[in-house]
Amino acid sequence: MAKYSKGSQDKVEKAMKEKKSGTLKSGRSGKKVTSRKQAIAIGLSEARQEGKKVPKKAAKKGPSKKKAAKKSGAKKKAAKKGGARKSAPRKGGAKKKAAKKSTGRKRSS
């Protein structure tokens, strides 16, 4: 497993202390940071800018390929069954459309 350098650990620690004291601000907007995760992200970002050793962002863990294939196959079958039917026209639908068209603005000449 990749390790963080001492310098990057110090940056994160500093960012966390600033967050706790209420002096840590976000980049563009300059708003006060209240989230723990955001404070860590700011510390790591600063460490990267200085060239400290920071591992790349870990990939999200999702379902395995086999499980994903089974789920997608089941969804496709369900979609084919429901997609073949046509919905019946609604009662009074034509009247509403005609009423909307007739209430348009009149032009003055």
C-alpha positions as CSV (number, residue, x, y, z in Angstrom):
1,M,0.0,0.0,0.0
2,A,1.3,3.5,-0.9
3,K,2.5,5.7,1.9
4,Y,2.1,9.4,2.4
5,S,5.3,11.4,3.0
6,K,5.9,13.2,6.3
7,G,5.6,16.5,4.5
8,S,2.1,15.6,3.2
9,Q,1.0,14.4,6.6
10,D,2.2,17.8,8.1
11,K,0.1,19.7,5.5
12,V,-3.0,17.7,6.3
13,E,-2.4,18.2,10.0
14,K,-2.0,21.9,9.5
15,A,-5.3,22.1,7.4
16,M,-7.2,20.2,10.1
17,K,-6.0,22.5,12.8
18,E,-7.0,25.5,10.7
19,K,-10.4,24.0,10.1
20,K,-10.9,23.4,13.9
21,S,-9.9,27.0,14.7
22,G,-12.2,28.3,11.9
23,T,-9.6,30.0,9.8
24,L,-9.4,27.5,6.9
25,K,-10.9,28.9,3.7
26,S,-11.8,27.2,0.4
27,G,-10.0,28.1,-2.8
28,R,-12.1,30.2,-5.1
29,S,-15.0,31.2,-3.0
30,G,-13.0,31.8,0.1
31,K,-15.8,30.4,2.3
32,K,-15.1,28.9,5.6
33,V,-14.5,25.1,5.5
34,T,-16.6,23.1,7.9
35,S,-16.2,19.6,6.4
36,R,-13.5,17.3,7.7
37,K,-13.2,15.6,4.3
38,Q,-12.8,18.9,2.6
39,A,-10.0,20.0,5.0
40,I,-8.1,16.7,4.3
41,A,-8.6,17.3,0.5
42,I,-7.2,20.8,0.9
43,G,-4.2,19.6,2.8
44,L,-3.4,16.9,0.2
45,S,-3.8,19.3,-2.6
46,E,-1.3,21.7,-1.1
47,A,1.1,18.8,-0.5
48,R,0.8,17.8,-4.2
49,Q,1.5,21.4,-5.3
50,E,4.7,21.3,-3.3
51,G,5.7,18.0,-4.8
52,K,5.3,15.9,-1.7
53,K,4.6,12.1,-2.0
54,V,0.8,11.7,-2.1
55,P,-0.7,8.5,-3.5
56,K,-3.3,8.8,-6.4
57,K,-7.0,8.8,-5.6
58,A,-8.2,5.2,-4.9
59,A,-10.8,3.8,-7.3
60,K,-14.3,3.3,-5.9
61,K,-15.2,-0.3,-5.1
62,G,-18.3,-1.4,-7.1
63,P,-19.9,-4.7,-7.8
64,S,-17.7,-7.3,-9.5
65,K,-18.0,-7.8,-13.2
66,K,-20.0,-11.0,-12.9
67,K,-22.6,-9.5,-10.6
68,A,-22.9,-6.4,-12.8
69,A,-23.4,-8.5,-15.9
70,K,-26.1,-10.5,-14.3
71,K,-27.9,-7.3,-13.1
72,S,-27.7,-5.6,-16.5
73,G,-29.0,-8.8,-18.2
74,A,-32.0,-8.9,-16.0
75,K,-32.8,-5.2,-16.7
76,K,-32.6,-5.7,-20.4
77,K,-35.1,-8.5,-20.3
78,A,-37.5,-6.4,-18.2
79,A,-37.2,-3.5,-20.6
80,K,-38.0,-5.6,-23.6
81,K,-41.2,-6.9,-22.1
82,G,-42.6,-3.4,-21.1
83,G,-41.3,-1.6,-24.2
84,A,-43.5,-3.7,-26.7
85,R,-46.8,-2.4,-25.5
86,K,-48.3,0.9,-26.6
87,S,-50.1,3.1,-24.1
88,A,-53.8,3.8,-24.8
89,P,-54.7,7.5,-25.6
90,R,-56.0,9.5,-22.7
91,K,-59.6,10.7,-22.6
92,G,-59.9,14.5,-23.1
93,G,-56.3,14.9,-24.2
94,A,-57.2,16.4,-27.6
95,K,-59.5,19.0,-25.9
96,K,-56.7,20.3,-23.7
97,K,-54.4,20.7,-26.6
98,A,-57.0,22.6,-28.6
99,A,-57.8,24.8,-25.6
100,K,-54.1,25.7,-25.1
101,K,-53.7,26.7,-28.8
102,S,-56.8,29.0,-28.8
103,T,-55.6,31.0,-25.8
104,G,-52.6,32.5,-27.6
105,R,-51.9,36.3,-27.8
106,K,-53.7,38.3,-30.4
107,R,-51.7,40.5,-32.6
108,S,-52.6,44.2,-32.9
109,S,-52.3,45.9,-36.3
